[in-house]
């Protein structure tokens, strides 16, 4: 699997762990995970989701205590 450097300075896998042929396109703030469009339309349908190109540190700062 390839890796790419994202906007907040971390390395993330570019393929979905569940739908291995799908590219990661978004981040689920409820489950704190990267997701593809299939995940977005399925399990994460009613979750608070941010598209990767719009994701910034402020989206994650309230969840730091969960790590």
N, C-alpha and C positions, 0 to 999 in steps of 0.2 A: 504494500500500500504506500502511496506517496504521501508526503507531508508538505504543508505550506505554512507560511508565517502569517498569522492573523493580525488584526489591527491593534490588539492589546498586548502584543509582544510574546505570545505563547505559541507553541507548535501544536497543531491539531491535525488529526487524520482527515483526509479530504473525502473519504467514502463512509457511508452510513454503516454502522456495525450490524444493523438488523437487515437492511436492504442493501446488500454489499455492492450492487451495481449502480446505486444511486449516490450522487454527490451531496455532501453536506451543504445545506442552504440557509439554515436558521439555527437559533439557539432557544431552547425552552427554559424560561426563567423559573418555572415551577419545579422542574425536575433537574435543573442545572446540567443539561446535556445538549450536545449538538445533534441536529436532526435533519432529515431529508424531507422533500415534499410529501412522500408517502406517509412518513411518520406524522407530519403536520396535519394531514387529512384524516389520520387514524387516531392513534393513542393520545396524541397531543392536541386534538382538535379544539378543545375549550380552554387550553392553557395560554398563559402569557408568553408569547413568542416574539422574538426580534430577528429580523433578517440579518445575516452575518455582516453585510456591508454597512448596516446601521448600528451594529453592536459597539458599545463603548464601555469604558470602565465604570461609568455611573450606573449602567444596567446591572452590574454585578456587585457593587459595593455594599448593598444591603444584605447580601448573602454571604459575605466573608466569614461571619461567625459560624456558618454551617460547615465550613471546611475544617 
